[in-house]
Amino acid sequence: MPVFEKFWTQDSAIFEYPGQNDFVRYADFKEDPDLDGLATDSGLIQLFSQKIANANLKDCPPYPSWMETSDWKERSSGEFFHLISLHPTNRLHSQLCGVKELRDLVNANQHEPLWINPADAKEFNLVTGDIVETYNAKGKVLLGAIVSDKVNQGVLATQEGGWYSPDGDTCLYGNVNILTTDRGASSWSQGPSAQTCLVKIKKYQGSTPNIDCFDGPKIVKA
């Protein structure tokens, strides 16, 4: 391997990793289900689990089901947007959020992005770069609007992992955890359910927020 300085400044790559482009999931199982069974009770693909059925859980049927969340009915009123929080493309959850160069690749107006459909943006008088108050009963988050037809009308998208810059019940930078719930997906799995919630929005009209979560720790003398 070359020294880092040489690797960083040379014009061409010195090695290439082709990846596993010929990978087929469960290929061995497909070829011989008896020899290469799956990690299920039967060794086969199952749409029903007797083990889960025996647990008799109200919030976890033994077959794939749509389980309406507690706040889902509120969307029928037309006042709420369905907010999806995506995994960021340029960091691992919250790790590296403190790197300004990475934030600048996707952020809008120094805030975590809020992708919004053009029709919805027009209704709320929003353009790319506007700061948007995104809120529900749990709290409020300031996000930077990015008008895009990549999201459907009535749907908003942001990314999880933004650092927390609190001001009362508001995050001034864009930590979506303020808005999502922390309940388990079911009493069986206890998996995360934090990638979806209902919110309202309005254009932010206040003064420039003082985002201090990237300033480093403050040393307080006892």
N, C-alpha and C positions, 0 to 999 in steps of 0.2 A: 504494500500500500504506500502511496506517496505521502509526503508530509501535507498537512492540511492546507497550507498556503498555496502549494502547487496545485492541489486538487481544486481549490476554490477559484483560481485564476485561469486555468487552462480552458480552451475553447471547446474541446470535445470530451465526451464521457469516456472513461477508461474501462468500464465494465457495464454489462447489461444483464438485468434479471428478467427473463421472459415471462415468469409467472406460470401458474398452472391453468392455462387456458383450456385444456382438454378435460378438466375435472367435471365429473358427473355425480351429483349427490345420490347416494344409495345405489350406485352402479353394481356393487357386489350383491346387494339384496335383490336387485332386478334379475341378475344372472342366475342366482341360486338362493331363493328365499329360505329353503330348509337349512342350508349350510350357513348362510350369513343373515340370520334373523335380526330384527330390530329390537331395541330395548323396551319392548312393550310386553304386556302379560301374555299375549299370544305369539309374539315374534313377528306379527304382521302389522300392516297399517290399520289402525283402529279408529273408528268414528264414535265409539261408545266405550266407556271404561266402567267395568263392574266395581272396581276398587273405589272410584269416586262415587258411584251410585250408592255403595254401601255406607259411605260417610254421611249421606243424607244431609247435605249442606244446602241451605236455601239460596246462597249466592254463588253456587258452583254446580251447575247441572253436569251430568256425566257425558254430555255430547256438546259439540260446538254450538254456542248460542249467542245471540245479541242480548247483552245485559244493559238495560237503560240506566244511565247514571242518575244520581239523585237530583241533579239540577237540569237534566236534559229537557224536561217539559217546558222550562222557561224559554227555550229557544223558539217555541211556537208563537210567542208573543211578537216576534219580529224585532225586538229591542236588542237582542243579544247576538254577538258573533261567536262562531266556533273557533277558538284559538288553538292552534297546533304548535307545540314547541319541538323543533327539530334538533337533531344532533348537529353541532357546528362542523363545518368542513375544514376549518383551519386551526382547530384546537381540540383537546380531549376534555370534554365536559367543561369544567372551569379552568383547567390547567392551560397556561399560556394566555389567558385573558389579559394578563398584565402587560403583554407585549403590544405596544401601540401599532407597530407595523402590521401585525396580524389583524388587529381590530379594524384598522383603516381599510382593509381589503373588502370588508362586507358592511361595516357600520354606516349609519346615516346620521349626519349631524352630531357625531360623537356619542351616539346611543346605539344600543343593540337594535338590529333591524326589525321592522314590522312590515312584512309584505302584505299588501292590500290590493284587491281587485280594482281596476280603473273605475268601474261603476260605483263601487262603495266609496272610493276616494272622492269622486265627484260629489256624491251626496253629502259628504262631511267636509267639503272644501279643502281637501288635502292634496298636496303635491309631494313628490319625492324630496326628502330633507326636512319636512315639517316634523315637529315633535308631537307625539300623540299620547294623550292620557288614556291608558288602557286599564280598566278597573272592573272590579266586581265587589261582592260583599266582604271579601278577605282583605283587599287593599288596592293599591294603585301602583302602576309602573309607567315610567316615561320611556317611550320607544321612538326610534326614528323611522318615519314612513318611507317605504320603497314601493311605488306604484308598479304593479306587475300583473299581467294576465296569467301568470303561472299558478295563482291561487284562484279558486272559484269565488263567485259572488257569495257573500255571507260567511266566508271563511277568512281567517287571518293566520299568518304564520310568523313565528319568531324562532329563536334558537335558545336552547337551555345552556346554563353554565355562565351566564353573565355575572360579574361580581356585584356584590350588594353594596349600595350606597344609600343608606337609609335617611329618611327625613319624616319622622312620624310613621304613618302607615304607608308611606310612599317610597319606592326605590327610584332614585333620580337617574340611575344609569340604565337599568333594564334587566333585573333579575326576575325571571318569570315565575320563580317559586312563590313569590308573593301572591300570585293569582291561582295557582294550581292546588289541588288537594294532596294530602299525604296518606290517604287511605290505601290499604292494600287492594290489589285487583280482585281478590277473593279471599275468603278465610282458608282456602286450600293452598293457593299459591303464594299469597302475600307479596305478589309482584308489584312493581311500580305502576301507578296509574296517573303519573304526573305530566304526561305528554298532551293532555287535552283538558279544556275547561271552557266555560262560557264567560264572555266579557262584553262590556260596553266600551265605546271609544268617544273621544272628542278632541278637537284640536287644542293643543296646549297654548295658553295665552299669557303665562306668567313670565317672570324674568329668567335669565339664563341660569339653569340649575348649577349649583356648585357640587360637581361630582368629585368626591375625594377618595374613592376606594382605590385609586392607583397611586396615591401619594406616599404609601408606605406606612408602617406603624408609627404611632406617636408615643414617645417615651414619657411616661408620667411618673414623677418622683413621689414616693410614698410620704 
